[in-house]
Amino acid sequence: MCGRYILVQKVEVLEKRFNSPFEDADSYKPSFNISPGTYAAVVTPDNGGSIRHMRFGLTPFWSKKKAFFINARSEGDRNLQNDPAYSGAKDIINKPAFRKPIRSSRCLIPADAFIEGTIKEKLKKPYLVYLRNKIRPFAFAGIYDVWKNPESGEEVSSFAIITTTANRILQKIPHHRSPVILAPSMERKWLSPKTALMDITSMLQPFPADLMNAYPIDPQISNVKNNAREFILPIGEALEAEEEFAVYRNLKLQGMGNPKKK
């Protein structure tokens, strides 16, 4: 599961990185604790590419009531044991909640890092997971849908992060799943409606563990109200040694957010 993540980049950094303008830059708020139910930046192929705000937690268009699918398993109902060696079918294409968006409503979900708990303690023992070499922002593979509330008539755009089997770093936490992180070279193919479904499902692989690391952080991050840099500071050593263990110092709120505001 990937239910918490971080995005604190400036508006113009995101627009340049994803070659897409914000539809409403004034609504963008950097966050150290994006959680289910909150609105976050999502890159869609609309109008040649745009960054929109959607609710984290997908409600399928056909649902009679609000739902919150925060993650979509790439294997669908297969590999329920979460075997990291699984290499079988990507049955997400057959799941009722996901079979339409995986074909026609794919998106990129920008992030600087994500937060994952252990299998047993969950967010009582959280880790901040990041990409090495200061690679940020990166993009989760996501899907979205638009649901119309049958009572109020309100249309709600919402998204889910696609997950796959755990790589070496996630196994060390230990956690049984990994969010799908796309290489930049795959991002436009992911968004394109012309990409064959077979090519889409082939992208649903664990991110290379050698390019990822993690360190333990304050359990208070489990409270969605604790949305500040202090809660992502390391309280222990990184899972794997590397020359520079200072990623958190670059995840600062200072100077970030919407620079168009004065």
N, C-alpha and C positions, 0 to 999 in steps of 0.2 A: 504494500500500500504506500502511496505517496499522498499524504493529506495535509502537509504543511510545506511551504517553500518561501523563498526570499526573492524580492526584486526591489532594488533601490537605485536603479540607474536613472540618469537624467532623461527627459523626454527626447532631446535631440540625439542622444546616444542610441536610444532604442529605434528611433526613426531611421538613423543612418545604418545601424547594424542590420535591420530587417528590410531596408529600402522601402519603407511604407510609412505614410503619415498617420498620425492619430486622428480619429474622427472627432474626439473631444478631449484635447490635451488637458483642459482645466479640471477634468474629473480624475486624472491620474494622481494616485497617491503612492509614493514609495512605501514598502512595508517589509519588516523583518519577520512577519508572522502571518502570511497569507493562509487563511484557513477556509474550510468548506462553508459556503453560504455568503462569503464576501465576494465583491466584484474585483476583477483583475484584468490586466491587459492581455489581449489575445490577438494574434496576427491571422487574418483571414485573406483569401484570395479576392475578396470583393473589390471591384473597381481597380483591378490591377494590383491590389495589395493594400490593406488598411489595418490599423490597429484599433480595435474596439474594446469596450469593457463588457465583460460577461460574468455571470455568477458562476462560482466554482461549485460544481455539483449539477450534473446534467439531468434534465427532465426530458424524456422522449416526447416528441410532438403528439403522440397518440395517447399519452397518459391522461387519466381522468382526474388525477390529483398531482400536486407537486412532489417531485422525487429528488434524490440527491445521490446520483451515481458519480462519486468523485474520481473513481478509477474504472478503467475498462480493461479487463484481462485479455491479452492478445491471444491466449489459448482458449478463451471461452470457457466451456465446462470441461475441457481436457486438462490434464496435468494438475489435478486437484491436490496432489501431494507436493506440488511446487518443486519438483525435481529440477535442479539447476542444469542438468544434462539434457533436459527435454528438447527435442528437435522436431517434433511432430507438427500437425496441422495448426494453423492459426484460426481457431474457430470463432474468433470475434466477428467474423463476417456473417455468422449465422445467429448471433444473439439478437433477440427482438429489439432491445434497447439501442443496439449499436450497428446493426446491419445497414441501416440507411446512412447515418453519418460517416461510417468508415468508407462508404462509397462516394458520398457527395458533399460532406460537410467536415472536412479535415481542417485543422488549424495548428498553428505553432503557439506554444505557451512560453513566453520568455521568463527566464529565471537566472538568478545569480548563484543559488545554492538551494538545497532542500534539506528538510529535517526528517529524520527517521528514528523510530524507537526500536528496541529489541523485540523479539517475538513474544517473550513472556512479560517483561516489564512495560512494554510499549513506550509511551512518552514519559514514563517515570524515569527512564534512562535514555534520553535522546542524544542523537549525534547530528552534527551538521556535516552534510556530504557536499563536496565541492569538486570542481574539475581543476586539475593541476595546471601550472603555467599561466595562472590568472586568466583562464578562459571564461569570460563572463561579459555579457549575458550569453547563455546558451538557450536551446529550445527543446522543450518536451514535445513529443508527438501527441497531439490532442485531437479530439472530435467535439463537435458542438451540435446543438439542436435548438429550435425555437418552439416553445410551448405556449399555447394560449390558454390562460386561466378561464375555465368555463363559467365561473361566477362573475368575475370582474371584467373579462375581456382583455385584460392586460397580457401583452406578449413578453415572454421572458426568454432571453438568450442565455444559454448555460453551456458549460463545457466539462469534459472529463479528461484526465491524464491517462494515457495508455501505459499499462505495466507489462512486464515480462519477467523471466526468471532472474534470480539474483546473480550478480557477478561476484568476483572474489571479495571486493570491498564490502558489499552488502551482506555477504555470508559471514564476514568477520564481525559484524555488529553484535549479534547475528540478526539478519532479517531475511525473509523468504521471498521478497519481490524486489524488482528494480523498476523505476520509471523508464520509459523508452526516451532516450536522449538522441536527437538526430545530429549527425555531422552537418556542418553548413552546406556541404555539397549536395545533401539530400533534401534540404528544406524546400526548395522551389518544386522539386518533384513531388514531395509530399502534398503540397498545396494544389498542384495542378490537377484539374478534372480529367486531363488527358492521360494521366499515369494509369497503367493497367493495374487491376486489383492484385494480381500476382506480384507485381513489383512493390506495391504498397505493403503487403504482408511480409515481404522479404526484408523490409526495413525494421520490423519489430523484433530487434535483437538487443541483448544486454550491451551497455556501453563498455568499451575496453577498460578493464579494471586498472591497468597501468597508467591511465590518464585521469584517475579519480582517487580521492582520499577522503578521510572523515576524522572528526575528533569529537569527544563528548562535550556537551554544553549543559547549561543550567536547566534542571527539570521544570523550572517555573515557565519555560517556553510553552508548556502544555496548556497554560491559560491563554486564551486568545487575546486577552487584554494586555498581556505582556509583549508589547510590540516595540522593542527598542534594541539598539546595538548591544547593550550590556548583557542581554540574554543569549547572545550567540557567541560570547567569548569562550575560548577553550577552558575547560576545567580539568583537563588531562592531556596526555600525549595523543598524537595522531595515530591512527591504526597502522600506518606504514611510514617509515622514515623517509624524509625528503630534505633537500638542502635548505629550502625556505619554508618554515612553518609559521606563516604570518598572514594567511589569507583573510582573516577576520579584520585586520587593520585596514584593508581596502574596501570593506563593506561599511562605509560610513555614510551617514545621512547628510552630513555637511555638504552643501553645494549640490545636493541631488534634488529630485522632484521636478517640478515644472519651472524652467528658467524663464518662461514667458510672463510669469507673475512677478510683479514688482512690489 
